Amino acid sequence: MRNNITYTSIDGEIYNADSCTPLEAAWKRNELEMQTLARGSYPGTRLNDGELGNIKSIGYWNAKSAQTWGLDYHRNEGIEICLLESGNLDFDLNSKSFQLTPNTLTISRPWIPHKLGNPTISPSKLHWFILDVNVRQPHQEWQWPEWIILKKEDLAELTDILRRNEQPVWKVGSSIKDCFVQIGKLIKYNEGKFLDSKIKILINEIFIQLLELFTREKPVLCDSLIQSKRSVEIFLNNLNEMLSEDWTLGDMANYCGLGTTQFSKYCQEITNTTPANYLTRLRIKRAYELLLRYPSQNVTEIAYQCGFSSNQYFTQVFKKYHKVSPQKFRESEILNQ
């Protein structure tokens, strides 16, 4: 399964699945305080194999002044839970905008793109942890690490709510905030050999508090959010961001965690066409836009950027859709302006 795929915006910029580079750069420039434990591509003090299993990143930033950067749309390798301790912060998830205030908690699942800043980060202190539960698609079963010690039935209830409700922003009380603050202090001061155990206890407490919050709030649960078709819908909605990838039918199905027959069936239901035709349609639409937006850009570069294997094949497909070659199409549009 392609978990860390890159994708290209309409302006041709490349984004990674986990976009922490601006935060790390600001931290290195001493523009804010950041205390984190991390593994993989995430910035911070490296976690050893035996420490905080399945945690990708945990810690906080403390930006005491307005920043010149933001975290553009990205996805994480796990469920991300953030708590804004102070300040305010613009948060976008799935093209919906939220203004976070103190004691606001956010929950982001691996398949949902989200960003922080509009476009830059306001003065704020944000805590977070990213816990990999071994899923990348909504229909897949979550696998919690052994150190999550909630009673089996309680953990099943928490998982069910997190899977079947996608409300991303919650107002929480001081109990959850205090857990995040304590984790931040433990990381900052690296308090002794029991650091790993202390942080695990606090994360378990956060999950218990979340379960109590959900019990009080009674969020609406939706079965369609965990069906295989939902995974295909999300993939197709995001495919426009990943056109430069060399997709095969097997790759697309594998990305969704499905077999090719099931994937093709859902794609046909959603788009009324085959996966290959839908992909080609998106690539031609993107090429059309780029040809108009960037009249000086080389046609071959646009072809590769949109995922075509050669300029010759791009020209052949473009003529099928628009009855004219890309170059002649661009020339005629320029003359008509």
VOSE-900334 format. One line per 5 residues: number of its first residue (from 1); their letters; for each residue x negated, y, z of N, C-alpha, C. Coordinates in pm, whole numbers. Layout:
REM VOSE-900334
NUM = a = X Y Z X Y Z X Y Z  ...;
END
This chain:
REM VOSE-900334
1 = mrnni = -83 -119 0 0 0 0 -87 125 0  -52 225 -80 -131 348 -85 -83 439 29  -162 447 135 -120 522 253 -176 664 255  -292 685 194 -359 814 204 -370 880 68  -262 873 -8 -264 921 -145 -271 1073 -150;
6 = tytsi = -339 1127 -250 -339 1271 -272 -231 1306 -372  -191 1434 -373 -94 1477 -471 -124 1618 -516  -70 1656 -631 -102 1782 -694 19 1873 -696  2 1997 -653 112 2093 -656 129 2148 -797  235 2223 -818 260 2281 -950 150 2378 -990;
11 = dgeiy = 82 2434 -891 -28 2526 -919 -161 2453 -939  -156 2320 -935 -276 2243 -962 -364 2218 -842  -321 2258 -721 -401 2235 -603 -383 2090 -556  -492 2034 -501 -489 1896 -452 -473 1897 -301  -377 1818 -252 -355 1806 -108 -373 1661 -67;
16 = nadsc = -424 1641 54 -439 1507 110 -316 1472 192  -302 1342 219 -189 1298 300 -195 1361 439  -314 1384 491 -330 1446 622 -415 1571 606  -349 1685 615 -415 1811 578 -463 1886 701  -574 1839 762 -629 1903 881 -749 1991 851;
21 = tplea = -789 2000 726 -911 2073 691 -908 2219 735  -798 2294 712 -798 2435 755 -812 2450 907  -748 2361 983 -759 2365 1128 -903 2338 1172  -965 2237 1114 -1102 2204 1150 -1197 2318 1116  -1175 2381 1000 -1262 2492 959 -1249 2610 1055;
26 = awkrn = -1126 2642 1097 -1105 2753 1191 -1168 2722 1326  -1159 2598 1368 -1220 2554 1494 -1372 2572 1487  -1432 2532 1376 -1577 2545 1362 -1621 2691 1355  -1529 2779 1310 -1559 2923 1307 -1529 2989 1441  -1491 2910 1542 -1458 2960 1676 -1342 3058 1675;
31 = elemq = -1249 3037 1585 -1132 3124 1579 -1021 3077 1673  -1034 2957 1726 -938 2905 1823 -1005 2793 1901  -945 2760 2015 -991 2645 2092 -916 2521 2043  -988 2412 2027 -924 2286 1994 -993 2175 2072  -913 2094 2140 -963 1980 2214 -887 1857 2166;
36 = tlarg = -956 1765 2098 -889 1647 2042 -976 1523 2052  -908 1410 2060 -969 1279 2040 -910 1225 1911  -992 1165 1826 -940 1131 1693 -1018 1016 1632  -956 958 1530 -1024 859 1447 -982 882 1302  -1053 819 1209 -1022 837 1069 -1060 976 1021;
41 = sypgt = -973 1037 942 -1003 1167 881 -969 1284 972  -912 1256 1088 -870 1366 1176 -989 1425 1252  -991 1558 1273 -1104 1620 1342 -1098 1600 1492  -1214 1596 1556 -1221 1586 1701 -1326 1487 1746  -1334 1467 1877 -1426 1370 1934 -1382 1229 1894;
46 = rlndg = -1477 1150 1844 -1444 1018 1790 -1397 921 1898  -1288 852 1872 -1240 744 1958 -1311 615 1921  -1353 538 2021 -1410 407 1997 -1299 306 1967  -1336 191 1913 -1238 90 1874 -1151 47 1991  -1205 40 2111 -1129 -8 2225 -1051 98 2299;
51 = elgni = -1053 221 2249 -987 331 2318 -858 373 2248  -752 390 2325 -625 444 2275 -589 383 2140  -575 252 2137 -544 182 2014 -422 239 1943  -431 256 1814 -327 310 1725 -310 461 1731  -381 528 1820 -378 674 1821 -471 726 1712;
56 = ksigy = -417 808 1623 -497 869 1518 -554 1003 1563  -475 1078 1639 -520 1209 1686 -436 1246 1808  -502 1305 1908 -432 1351 2026 -508 1469 2084  -437 1574 2122 -502 1691 2179 -418 1816 2164  -486 1930 2152 -414 2057 2140 -501 2160 2071;
61 = wnaks = -434 2265 2018 -506 2386 1980 -451 2501 2063  -535 2599 2085 -496 2721 2156 -544 2839 2073  -454 2895 1993 -485 3009 1907 -436 3136 1978  -528 3214 2031 -490 3331 2109 -467 3454 2022  -497 3444 1894 -472 3554 1800 -415 3496 1672;
66 = aqtwg = -356 3582 1590 -300 3536 1463 -412 3477 1377  -382 3368 1308 -480 3298 1228 -468 3334 1080  -573 3304 1006 -573 3330 861 -541 3204 781  -502 3096 848 -481 2967 784 -348 2909 829  -303 2810 757 -187 2730 796 -209 2588 749;
71 = ldyhr = -126 2496 796 -133 2357 752 -22 2335 650  -59 2327 523 40 2313 417 105 2174 426  201 2150 337 275 2024 342 180 1905 342  202 1815 435 120 1695 449 203 1587 518  151 1467 515 210 1354 587 106 1296 681;
76 = negie = 150 1225 783 58 1167 879 61 1016 875  -44 956 928 -55 809 932 6 755 1060  128 796 1088 196 752 1208 304 851 1246  372 823 1355 471 916 1407 398 1025 1485  428 1151 1453 363 1264 1519 463 1333 1609;
81 = iclle = 425 1352 1735 508 1424 1831 429 1544 1880  486 1662 1863 420 1788 1900 503 1861 2005  435 1935 2091 502 2017 2192 440 2156 2190  522 2258 2164 472 2396 2168 480 2446 2312  364 2470 2371 359 2517 2510 385 2666 2520;
86 = sgnld = 327 2744 2429 344 2890 2435 330 2949 2296  381 3072 2282 379 3140 2152 497 3097 2067  485 3121 1939 588 3075 1845 519 3023 1719  591 2942 1643 529 2873 1531 634 2841 1426  600 2867 1300 689 2830 1189 661 2685 1152;
91 = fdlns = 769 2608 1144 760 2465 1116 859 2431 1006  807 2371 899 893 2327 789 883 2176 775  998 2112 759 1001 1968 739 1107 1937 635  1062 1868 528 1155 1831 421 1227 1953 366  1154 2065 352 1204 2190 295 1305 2260 385;
96 = ksfql = 1315 2221 512 1398 2292 610 1305 2368 704  1341 2492 735 1254 2579 815 1306 2592 957  1212 2592 1053 1245 2607 1194 1147 2705 1257  1196 2782 1353 1110 2870 1432 1094 2805 1569  975 2754 1597 951 2686 1724 922 2789 1832;
101 = tpntl = 978 2764 1949 957 2849 2067 906 2760 2180  859 2820 2292 804 2738 2400 899 2627 2446  840 2511 2478 912 2391 2519 996 2332 2406  951 2354 2282 1014 2290 2167 928 2171 2125  993 2058 2102 925 1937 2062 965 1900 1920;
106 = tisrp = 868 1856 1841 896 1811 1704 858 1665 1688  934 1595 1605 907 1455 1574 899 1441 1423  785 1396 1373 764 1379 1228 729 1234 1200  798 1174 1105 771 1037 1067 674 1034 949  605 921 926 496 920 826 540 956 686;
111 = wiphk = 665 931 650 709 950 512 766 1089 486  773 1175 588 834 1306 572 727 1414 563  716 1488 451 620 1599 444 663 1715 533  566 1777 598 595 1889 686 476 1984 687  500 2107 730 391 2204 734 407 2295 855;
116 = lgnpt = 297 2360 892 295 2454 1003 238 2586 953  311 2696 983 268 2828 940 350 2879 824  366 3011 818 448 3069 711 389 3201 658  278 3197 587 197 3077 559 88 3052 663  72 3146 758 -37 3133 854 18 3105 994;
121 = ispsk = -72 3065 1083 -36 3026 1219 -30 3150 1309  78 3159 1387 92 3266 1485 16 3229 1612  -9 3326 1702 -68 3291 1831 17 3184 1899  -46 3073 1936 32 2959 1985 -60 2858 2050  -2 2780 2141 -71 2666 2199 13 2543 2171;
126 = lhwfi = -39 2454 2088 35 2338 2040 -36 2210 2083  41 2120 2145 -8 1987 2181 51 1884 2085  -19 1773 2065 34 1669 1976 -35 1536 2002  30 1430 1955 -37 1303 1932 26 1235 1812  -58 1161 1739 -14 1084 1622 -40 938 1653;
131 = ldvnv = 67 860 1659 59 719 1694 102 635 1574  11 551 1527 39 465 1412 118 343 1457  242 331 1408 326 215 1439 335 121 1319  233 130 1232 216 38 1119 333 40 1021  387 158 998 487 173 892 452 296 810;
136 = rqphq = 492 293 683 478 409 596 609 439 525  709 350 542 838 366 477 949 345 580  1064 408 562 1169 403 664 1230 267 688  1226 175 590 1290 45 609 1200 -55 682  1074 -22 704 981 -117 763 997 -122 916;
141 = ewqwp = 972 -240 973 984 -260 1118 864 -198 1190  892 -125 1296 785 -60 1373 712 -161 1459  581 -144 1470 497 -230 1552 420 -143 1651  465 -144 1775 404 -61 1879 280 -129 1935  181 -52 1979 66 -114 2045 106 -174 2179;
146 = ewiil = 29 -271 2227 63 -343 2350 65 -253 2472  -6 -141 2468 -11 -56 2586 113 32 2603  206 29 2508 336 91 2531 417 -9 2613  439 23 2741 485 -78 2836 631 -60 2876  709 12 2796 851 20 2825 912 -120 2821;
151 = kkedl = 1014 -140 2901 1088 -265 2898 1132 -295 2756  1132 -422 2719 1160 -462 2581 1287 -398 2528  1395 -401 2606 1522 -345 2562 1515 -194 2548  1441 -129 2638 1428 17 2633 1349 60 2510  1242 -14 2481 1160 19 2364 1240 -4 2236;
156 = aeltd = 1320 -109 2234 1404 -136 2117 1504 -23 2095  1560 28 2204 1656 139 2193 1587 266 2143  1469 295 2198 1394 413 2155 1359 402 2008  1312 285 1967 1275 265 1827 1395 282 1736  1507 228 1775 1628 237 1694 1669 382 1674;
161 = ilrrn = 1661 461 1779 1698 603 1769 1600 677 1681  1471 652 1700 1369 720 1619 1381 682 1471  1425 563 1443 1439 518 1304 1567 571 1240  1677 573 1316 1807 602 1255 1857 745 1282  1770 829 1337 1803 970 1352 1680 1051 1313;
166 = eqpvw = 1697 1147 1223 1582 1223 1175 1588 1370 1215  1657 1399 1327 1653 1536 1379 1510 1567 1420  1447 1669 1360 1304 1687 1382 1266 1776 1500  1361 1857 1551 1327 1957 1653 1420 1940 1773  1357 1939 1893 1433 1920 2017 1384 2020 2121;
171 = kvgss = 1475 2071 2200 1439 2154 2315 1425 2062 2436  1312 2070 2505 1286 1977 2615 1257 2053 2743  1262 1982 2856 1236 2041 2986 1089 2036 3024  1063 2068 3149 925 2082 3196 854 1947 3210  930 1837 3226 866 1706 3251 780 1664 3132;
176 = ikdcf = 836 1675 3010 760 1637 2892 645 1734 2870  671 1863 2890 564 1962 2874 448 1932 2969  479 1901 3094 374 1875 3192 288 1756 3151  348 1654 3089 270 1538 3042 169 1580 2936  215 1660 2839 124 1706 2734 13 1794 2792;
181 = vqigk = 48 1882 2886 -52 1970 2947 -157 1887 3021  -113 1783 3094 -208 1697 3165 -299 1623 3069  -243 1576 2957 -327 1510 2857 -433 1606 2805  -393 1730 2778 -488 1830 2729 -601 1854 2827  -569 1861 2955 -672 1883 3057 -766 1763 3067;
186 = likyn = -710 1643 3059 -794 1524 3065 -893 1521 2949  -847 1558 2830 -935 1559 2713 -1040 1669 2725  -998 1785 2770 -1090 1899 2778 -1203 1873 2877  -1168 1819 2992 -1268 1802 3097 -1324 1660 3102  -1273 1571 3015 -1324 1433 3004 -1340 1369 3142;
191 = egkfl = -1229 1360 3215 -1231 1327 3357 -1249 1177 3383  -1370 1133 3378 -1407 1002 3429 -1376 884 3339  -1413 766 3389 -1401 644 3311 -1257 597 3296  -1164 655 3369 -1025 614 3360 -944 700 3263  -1013 775 3180 -947 865 3086 -848 790 2998;
196 = dskik = -889 678 2942 -804 601 2852 -675 559 2923  -686 504 3043 -568 458 3116 -477 573 3154  -534 684 3196 -453 799 3236 -372 853 3119  -435 862 3001 -364 915 2884 -254 818 2841  -281 688 2846 -178 590 2809 -57 601 2902;
201 = iline = -81 619 3030 30 633 3126 114 756 3091  49 866 3057 121 989 3025 200 975 2895  145 905 2796 219 885 2671 342 798 2697  328 694 2780 444 614 2817 549 699 2888  505 788 2973 600 878 3043 673 967 2943;
206 = ifiql = 602 1015 2842 666 1098 2739 775 1018 2668  748 893 2635 849 811 2567 969 784 2657  945 763 2785 1057 745 2879 1142 871 2885  1075 986 2893 1148 1113 2897 1226 1135 2767  1168 1095 2653 1240 1108 2526 1364 1020 2525;
211 = lelft = 1350 898 2575 1464 807 2580 1575 865 2667  1539 926 2778 1639 991 2863 1703 1110 2793  1622 1186 2718 1676 1299 2641 1777 1250 2538  1741 1146 2464 1832 1092 2363 1960 1037 2426  1947 977 2544 2065 925 2612 2162 1038 2648;
216 = rekpv = 2107 1152 2689 2191 1267 2723 2251 1331 2598  2169 1348 2495 2213 1422 2376 2298 1339 2281  2285 1207 2290 2362 1115 2203 2353 1155 2055  2233 1149 1996 2217 1187 1855 2294 1092 1763  2338 1146 1651 2410 1066 1552 2310 975 1481;
221 = lcdsl = 2342 846 1474 2255 748 1411 2313 708 1276  2226 691 1178 2270 664 1041 2196 542 987  2271 437 951 2209 315 900 2137 336 768  2184 430 687 2122 451 555 1978 497 566  1939 552 681 1803 603 698 1700 491 708;
226 = iqskr = 1744 367 731 1647 258 747 1664 152 638  1738 183 534 1757 88 426 1646 101 322  1622 -7 249 1517 -7 146 1541 101 41  1667 123 7 1699 224 -94 1652 362 -50  1656 389 80 1610 517 134 1460 535 107;
231 = sveif = 1383 427 118 1239 434 89 1215 471 -56  1295 415 -146 1281 446 -288 1322 590 -315  1429 636 -252 1472 774 -270 1363 873 -229  1301 847 -116 1194 935 -68 1077 934 -164  1039 813 -210 929 803 -305 959 881 -433;
236 = lnnln = 1078 865 -488 1112 933 -613 1118 1084 -593  1164 1128 -476 1167 1271 -448 1027 1330 -438  932 1247 -392 794 1295 -375 704 1265 -494  755 1189 -589 672 1146 -702 619 1264 -783  695 1370 -788 652 1488 -864 522 1546 -808;
241 = emlse = 492 1516 -682 370 1565 -619 250 1474 -648  275 1357 -708 169 1256 -722 154 1210 -866  183 1298 -961 185 1258 -1101 49 1223 -1157  -57 1275 -1098 -190 1248 -1151 -238 1106 -1121  -168 1036 -1031 -204 898 -999 -176 806 -1118;
246 = dwtlg = -256 702 -1132 -241 605 -1240 -140 498 -1198  -11 535 -1199 93 448 -1146 124 332 -1241  138 213 -1183 200 100 -1252 328 68 -1176  413 -16 -1235 534 -57 -1166 500 -124 -1034  397 -208 -1034 355 -275 -912 309 -177 -806;
251 = dmany = 234 -73 -848 187 28 -754 305 101 -688  404 138 -770 518 212 -717 598 127 -619  620 2 -656 694 -88 -568 616 -112 -438  484 -131 -451 401 -156 -335 398 -36 -242  397 85 -299 400 207 -218 523 209 -129;
256 = cglgt = 635 157 -181 761 155 -107 775 30 -20  676 -60 -26 683 -181 52 787 -278 1  811 -279 -132 914 -363 -192 856 -442 -308  930 -545 -351 896 -616 -473 939 -536 -594  883 -568 -710 913 -489 -830 1059 -498 -872;
261 = tqfsk = 1121 -615 -855 1262 -630 -895 1353 -543 -811  1333 -546 -679 1417 -466 -589 1392 -316 -611  1265 -281 -627 1233 -140 -651 1299 -92 -780  1288 -168 -887 1345 -128 -1016 1497 -115 -1007  1561 -205 -933 1705 -200 -915 1747 -69 -849;
266 = ycqei = 1680 -32 -740 1716 92 -670 1684 214 -754  1572 210 -827 1537 323 -913 1644 343 -1021  1692 235 -1078 1797 243 -1180 1925 303 -1120  1960 262 -997 2079 315 -931 2067 464 -904  1948 507 -863 1929 646 -821 1912 740 -941;
271 = tnttp = 1839 695 -1044 1802 784 -1155 1871 750 -1286  1934 634 -1292 1997 585 -1414 1896 561 -1526  1774 526 -1486 1672 492 -1585 1568 403 -1517  1474 352 -1595 1370 266 -1540 1264 349 -1469  1185 288 -1380 1076 362 -1314 980 426 -1414;
276 = anylt = 944 354 -1521 849 407 -1619 907 529 -1690  1035 522 -1728 1098 636 -1796 1109 756 -1703  1142 730 -1577 1155 841 -1482 1020 909 -1461  914 828 -1447 780 884 -1429 740 967 -1551  764 915 -1670 731 989 -1792 808 1120 -1800;
281 = rlrik = 935 1115 -1764 1017 1237 -1766 959 1344 -1674  917 1305 -1555 857 1401 -1461 725 1456 -1516  645 1369 -1577 515 1414 -1629 533 1512 -1744  629 1487 -1831 653 1578 -1942 707 1712 -1891  793 1707 -1791 846 1831 -1732 733 1912 -1670;
286 = rayel = 642 1846 -1598 529 1916 -1538 439 1975 -1647  412 1899 -1753 327 1947 -1862 391 2069 -1928  520 2065 -1951 594 2178 -2008 571 2303 -1925  584 2288 -1793 567 2403 -1703 424 2457 -1706  326 2366 -1705 186 2409 -1703 144 2473 -1834;
291 = llryp = 194 2423 -1945 162 2482 -2075 208 2627 -2082  323 2656 -2022 375 2793 -2021 305 2879 -1916  279 2821 -1802 224 2901 -1691 77 2934 -1712  2 2842 -1773 -142 2862 -1790 -177 2850 -1939  -151 2956 -2017 -170 2949 -2163 -316 2930 -2205;
296 = sqnvt = -410 2959 -2115 -551 2942 -2153 -609 2808 -2108  -532 2730 -2034 -584 2602 -1985 -588 2501 -2098  -694 2424 -2103 -713 2322 -2205 -599 2220 -2200  -546 2185 -2317 -434 2091 -2324 -474 1954 -2270  -596 1911 -2297 -642 1782 -2247 -645 1780 -2094;
301 = eiayq = -688 1891 -2033 -689 1901 -1887 -549 1888 -1831  -453 1952 -1896 -314 1942 -1852 -265 1798 -1864  -302 1732 -1972 -262 1593 -1991 -309 1505 -1875  -438 1518 -1840 -492 1437 -1731 -429 1476 -1597  -408 1605 -1578 -349 1653 -1453 -209 1597 -1432;
306 = cgfss = -138 1573 -1541 -1 1520 -1533 3 1368 -1535  -113 1304 -1543 -118 1159 -1533 -124 1084 -1664  -141 1155 -1775 -154 1086 -1904 -298 1038 -1923  -312 920 -1981 -445 858 -1990 -532 919 -2099  -470 988 -2196 -547 1051 -2302 -465 1164 -2364;
311 = nqyft = -534 1254 -2430 -464 1364 -2497 -378 1310 -2613  -428 1207 -2679 -354 1148 -2791 -220 1092 -2744  -221 1017 -2633 -97 959 -2581 -4 1070 -2531  -61 1172 -2466 18 1285 -2419 89 1352 -2536  17 1377 -2645 76 1442 -2762 188 1356 -2820;
316 = qvfkk = 166 1226 -2826 266 1134 -2879 396 1141 -2797  383 1137 -2664 501 1138 -2578 568 1275 -2578  487 1381 -2577 542 1517 -2576 625 1541 -2703  575 1495 -2818 648 1512 -2944 780 1435 -2942  782 1324 -2873 905 1245 -2862 1012 1324 -2789;
321 = yhkvs = 971 1401 -2688 1066 1477 -2608 1100 1612 -2670  1000 1680 -2728 1018 1818 -2772 1004 1838 -2923  983 1729 -2998 978 1733 -3144 863 1816 -3199  765 1847 -3116 651 1927 -3159 534 1893 -3068  411 1913 -3114 294 1884 -3031 281 1986 -2919;
326 = pqkfr = 211 1954 -2812 191 2050 -2703 129 2181 -2750  28 2173 -2837 -39 2293 -2883 56 2382 -2964  133 2322 -3055 226 2400 -3136 339 2457 -3049  381 2379 -2950 483 2429 -2857 433 2554 -2784  311 2548 -2735 254 2662 -2664 239 2783 -2756;
331 = eseil = 190 2761 -2877 172 2872 -2974 304 2938 -3007  409 2857 -3026 538 2914 -3061 597 2993 -2946  576 2946 -2823 627 3018 -2706 555 3151 -2689  424 3152 -2712 348 3277 -2700 394 3378 -2804  419 3331 -2927 467 3421 -3035 604 3479 -3002;
336 = nq = 687 3403 -2932 823 3447 -2901 831 3538 -2780  721 3555 -2710 723 3641 -2591 716 3789 -2629;
END
